[in-house]
Amino acid sequence: MKNIVRTAISFLGMAVMVTQFVGVSNANVIPLESSNNSFEQPLPVTSAQKVVDRLLKQISSNAAIASRHGEKLDSFARSGSQLQYQTHAAELMAAKNAINAMGSDFGQLQELRRSALPWQQTVIDGIEPVLVGLAGHATEAIERLNEDRRKLPSQTYRDSVQNLYAYAQQARTLISVNLDYAQAREKLNRLDASAAEPVLSSTRDAARVSPKATKSLEQRVRSELLKLPYYGVFDHLAFQVEGDQVRLSGEVSWPALKSDAENAVRRVEGVAGVTSKIQVLPVSFHDARIRRATYWAVYGHSALTRYRLNPNPPIRIIVANGNVTLKGVVASDMDKTIAYLRASGVPGVFSVTNDLRVGS
């Protein structure tokens, strides 16, 4: 078994090479980095785009497999139990196989990137460092296992398997959230196109009414913010319109999203000035893990899963320094309570503030 596990290191090295080759009160709340047009066509149409969609789903599936084995290894390491070396090695080998498959699929994605949809390209670019980190931590876990086999589990081995699990979860969440959003965005695009059609009167001049004229300034601002492809469930934007002035507020998890939102609103017809109090949340691996875990804890509950495919995810998960704030709108007090309890049960969360509102 020792020889088998040492051989796995070279395979994981190949996987690494493949990946390297390649709100305020009375404000309007916007219930997911880049251009406003990234999600204009959210669903794959060409054969290349469909292959990219399939490969992303395969990587997500293998990330789930690696995550399951990583979770087992993490539980083995945290328990401190003296499990046999072979037990750890078997789980690592299974995780290694899934990671190698992910690396192979990612190599194909890199070749197809130019033909992919804009949002698919964003996912491909974002998943690369995650896969590199995942393969690296798996390789480290195998090395530590071989070196520490007589004193399992050592602290270095614990750290490496915890990182393996976290990176596998990150890869899975990054892809699945974007795939879910693409489906929901298609629905929003159809609704937006329908709402943009002018209501014609019986006069001939009515036929010349511009679709933009049928929308208020508030609606146009909201529409532009909703089209920001980096605006996600882990961000919360709000705005106020006073005459031709717009005030932006909220919290964003991507630094580029702040400037994207400000620039998008400045380009809206009828807006003369923009002031912004958008806060960029601190960049933290610990917070990133909490975001992913809270997302699945909340949206994975049977009573709340219907919110998951809403074009504008209504339950926003804001994380700063281990503290979670839930914002947005839910249909009932029961849903509000369930969301709070689910978020409170996520490991590593220091506190949960429930700012969800009950509405239609």
N, C-alpha and C positions, 0 to 999 in steps of 0.2 A: 504493500500500500504506500510505503514511503516513496518508492521510486515512481509510482503512478502520480502522486501528488507533486513531486518535484518536476515531472514532465509537464504538468499543468501550467507551470510558471511560463514556459516558452509559449504555450498557446495564448495565455493572457497577454504576453508581450506582443504577440501578433495583433491582438485586439486593440492594444494601445496604439500600435503603429497605424492601423487602419483609421482609427479615429483622429490621429494627428495629421494624417495625410489630408487626408482630406482638408356732517354738515351743520350749517348754521340755521337759526330759526327763520322761518318764512322764506327759506331759500329753495331753489329748485334742485332736488337731489337727482343725480344721474345714477339710476340703479344698474375690458376687459380692456414697437417703440418706433421714427418711421413715418409712414404716409397714411393719410386718411383713406386712401383707396385700397388698402391691403385686403379688406374683406368685401370689396364690391362684388367679387365672384368668390364665394366661400367654398362651394362644392366642386370637386374635380370634374372636368369635362373631357379633356384630352386623354389619350391612352397613357402618356407619361405622368400626368397628374393623378390618374387612377392608380398607377404603380406606386407612386410616392405615398398615396393614401394607404395602400396595402402594406407597404414597408413600415410606415409609421405605426400601424396597428400591430404588426408583428413585433416591432421593438417594444411597444407598450406591453404586449402579452409576455414577452420574455423578461421584461423588467419586473412584471408581477411575479414570475417564477423565481427570479433572482431575489426579489424582495422576501418571498416566503421562506426561502432557504436562509437568507440573511437574518430574518427575524428569529428563526430557530437557533442559529449560531449565536445571535445576540442574547437570547434567553439562556443558552448553555453557559455563555461567558458570564452573564450577570448573576446567575445562580451560584456560581463558584463550585459547582459539583464536579467531582473528579470523573467525568465521563471518559470513556476510552478514546484514545487518539483516533481510532478508525471511525468513530461516530462523528467527530468533527470533520474528518477528511471526506467522508461520504457527502456531507452537506456542502462542503466547499467545492467538491467536484461537480455536483449538480448545479451550483451557482455559476461555476466556471463555464459549463456548457451553455447555459443561457446567455452569459455575457459574450462568449465567442460568437453566438448566433446574432446578437445585437450588433457586434462590430462588423460582421459580414454584411448585414442589411444596411448599416450606416454607410459602408463603402459604396453601395449601389445608390444610396440617396445623394451622396456627394456628386456622383456622375450625372444624376438627373436634376440637380438643383436648378439649373438655368431654365428648365422647362416646367418647374413647379409653380404653383400659385404663390403670390407674395407672402401670405401667412404661412404656407408650408415652408418657404425659404427661411422665414424667421424661426420656425421650430427646428429646422435642420441646423441652423447656426447656433441656436440656444442649447441643443441637445449635445453638441460636440464636446464641450468641456465637462459635461455631466458624465458622458460615457468614458472619457479619458480618466476622470477621477474614479469612476466605478471600477474600471479595469485595474487601475493602480492600487486601489485599496484591497481588491481581491487578491492581487499578486502579493501584496504585503501580508495579508492574512495567511496565505499559504506558506510564505517564508517564516513567519512567526510560529506557525503551527509546527513546522519541521524543526525549528530551533528550540521550541519550548515544550516539546512533546512530553517531557518528564515532569514538567511543573505547570501543567495546564490548570486553569487559564491564567496566563500572565496579563499584566496591565496593558502591555503593548498589543497583545493579541485581542484583548477586549476592545481596545480603541479601533483596531483595524476592522473588526467584524461589525462594530457599531457604525463606522463610516460606510462600509459596504452596504449595509441595510439602508442607511439614510440616502445614499446616492441612488440606489435602485428605486426607492420611493420617489425621489425627485424626478427621475427619468419617466417613471410611470405617470406621475401627476402632470408634468409638463405637457406630455403628448395627449393624454386623455382629456384634460381640461380644454385644450385647443380644438380637439376633434369635436367635443361636445358643443363648444362655442360656434364652430363652423356650421353645424346643423342648425343651431338656434339663430345664427346670423342670417341664414338663408330665409328663415321665416320673417325676420325683421326687415330684410331687404324687400320682400314681397309686400309687406304691410306698408313700408315707407313709400314704395312706388305707388301703391293704391291711394295713400293719403295725399300724395303730391298732385293727383289729378284734379284740375279745377272743377268746381261745380258750375255748370253752364246755365245761363239764364235763357230766356226766349229771344234775346236780342242777338243780332249778328256779332256785335262787339264782344260778346261773352266768349266766343271761340278764340279770341286773341289774348285772353287772360293768361299771364305767366303763372306756372305752378308755384314759383317763389312767392308770388303776391298773395297766394291763399294761405300762407303761413305767417304767423306772427314772428317777431324778433326772438321771442322766447323759444318758440318751436324750432327756429333755425339754429339757435345756439345749442339746444338740446340735441338736435339731429347730428350736428358736427361732432359734439363730444362723444356721442354713442358710436360714431364711426371710427374712433381712435382704436386701432387694433391692439395696442398694449394696455388698454383700459380693461381691467379684469375684475374678477371676484375679490381680489386682494387689494383693491383700490376703492376709494370713495370720493367722488367729485360732486360739488354743489355749486350753484351760481345764483346771483340775483341780478335782475335787469332794472335799471333806473334810467328811464329815457333811452338814450343811446349809449349808456355806460353799463358795463358788465363787471361784476365782482365775482371772482372765482375763489373757492375754498375747498378744503378736503385734504385727504392724505393719499399718497401714491407710493407704491413699492418700487417703481422703476424711476430713476432720476430723469430719463428722457421724456417720460410721460408729462411731467410738469411743463416743460417748454413746448411739447407738442400740443397740449391742451390750450396753452396761452396763445400760441401762434394760430391754431385752428379757429379760435373765437375771434381773433383780430381780423381774420379773413372773411368773417360773416358779413354779408351785405347789411348795412344799417348800423353796425357797431362802430362807434367813434373812439372808444377808449376801453382798455381792460386793466383792471387792478387784480393782483393775484396774491392770495394768502395760502396757496397750496403748499402743504408740508411734505417733504420727501422723507419717507421712513428710513431709519438706519439700516444699512446693509449688514446682515448677520446670518451666518449659516444656521444658528440656533433658531432664529425667527423664521427662516425659510422652511425649516423642518416643521415648525409649529403650524405654519400656514397650510402646508400640505396635509398634515395630520388632521387639522381642524376642518379643512374642506371635506375630507372623506367622512369624518365623524358626523358632521352636520348634514351634508347633502346625501350621505349614504344611508341615513335613517329612513325607514319606510314612510313615515309621516311627512318627511320633508323632501323626498326625492323628486316630487313633482315640480319643485322650484328649480331643479338643476338644469332643465332644458329651456327655461325662460330665456328669451333673447337678451334680457338684461337681468342677470342673476340678482334676485331681490335681497338676498342675505349677503351682505358684504362683510368680509373677514379682515379686520385691520389688526396687524400685529406690530408691536413696538417693544423691544427689549423684554420679550417673553410675556407681555401683557396683551390680552386679546380684547378687542371691542367689536361687538356685532352691531352693524348698522343696516338700515334698509326697512323694508315693509314686509310683513307676513299677514296671512289671512285671519289668524285667530290668536287669542292669548295662549292657547295650548301649544301652537306652533312656536310661539315666542319662548315659552318655557322649555320646550324640548330642545330647541336650538341652544339655549343657555346651558342646560344640563349636559348636552353632548360636548359642547366646547369646554366646559369645566372639567370633563373627564379626560382630556388630552394630556398625556404625560409631558411634563416640562413647562406647563402653563402656570405663570405666577398668579394671574388674576383674570377675571372675565367681567367686562362691563356690557350689560345688555341694553343697547340703545335702539333695539328694534321697535318699530311702531306697528300697530295693528291697523290695517286699512284694507281697501278693496284691491 
